[in-house]
Amino acid sequence: MQGHSIQCIASGGQPPSLKFFFFAQKEGETSPFFLVECLINTSSAKAQINIKADDPTLSEPFSTLFRSALLALSPS
């Protein structure tokens, strides 16, 4: 995630339910900000993400970036 300038600010839970909170902002700018809540179920290999952005029009492009970063973490 750090390679995409996405930082984990908190995590917790017990397998199979894990919860992560991420923060991101566009590199070199003071905004936009993105906050992400990511719920992962390791037994079903499913993730649910909720994105909050100070500019809602950027939520969808950031969602695409976040999903690709998340998929890169999954085992092949």
VENRA-V7568 format. One record per helix or strand of 3 or more residues. SS is the DSSP state (@ for helix, = for strand). FROM is the first residue (numbers start at 1). LEN is the number of residues. If there is no record, write none. Layout:
ss->[SS	SS]
from->[FROM	FROM]
len->[LEN	LEN]
This chain:
ss->[@	=	=	=	=	@]
from->[2	6	17	33	46	56]
len->[3	9	9	9	8	18]
